Amino acid sequence: MSALIFSLFIFVLACFIGFELISKVPPTLHTPLMSGANAISGITIVGALIVAGHSGLDSQMSQIIGFVAIVFATINVVGGFMVTDRMLEMFKKKEDEK
């Protein structure tokens, strides 16, 4: 029971600190930081692959959870790269402006 309360405390503290940090980021930096964070979250795919490949007692459930984690992590990484590409397109010079 005390482990649950401690975990809940850490979760609430992390939410509060995360909100405070994100609210201090200027809007011009928000998109580049978020796209970089999404690209870095590719590490999540490695963890999801480990969970999906785990052959423990509850193997079927871990495979389902691992598969769902792989799908969501892949969507996150692809979205991060798409946002980065779109942002970089804004800085390229157009052919007519030469």
SULDA-V952766 format. One record per residue. D_LAST is the distance of its C-alpha to the last C-alpha in Angstrom with 1 decimal. Layout:
d_last
D_LAST
D_LAST
//
This chain:
d_last
67.1
66.0
63.2
61.9
62.1
60.4
57.6
57.2
57.0
54.3
52.3
52.6
51.8
48.6
47.6
48.1
46.3
43.4
43.1
43.3
40.6
38.2
38.8
37.8
34.3
31.6
29.5
26.3
28.0
30.0
27.6
26.7
30.4
31.6
29.3
30.5
34.0
33.8
32.6
35.5
37.9
37.8
40.9
42.6
42.4
44.5
47.1
47.2
47.8
50.6
52.2
51.8
53.4
56.2
59.6
61.8
64.5
62.2
60.0
59.0
58.0
55.9
54.2
53.3
52.1
50.1
48.5
47.5
46.1
44.1
42.6
41.7
40.3
38.1
36.8
36.0
34.2
32.1
31.3
30.3
27.9
26.4
25.9
24.3
21.9
21.1
20.6
18.2
16.1
15.6
14.0
11.4
7.7
7.3
5.9
5.6
3.8
0.0
//
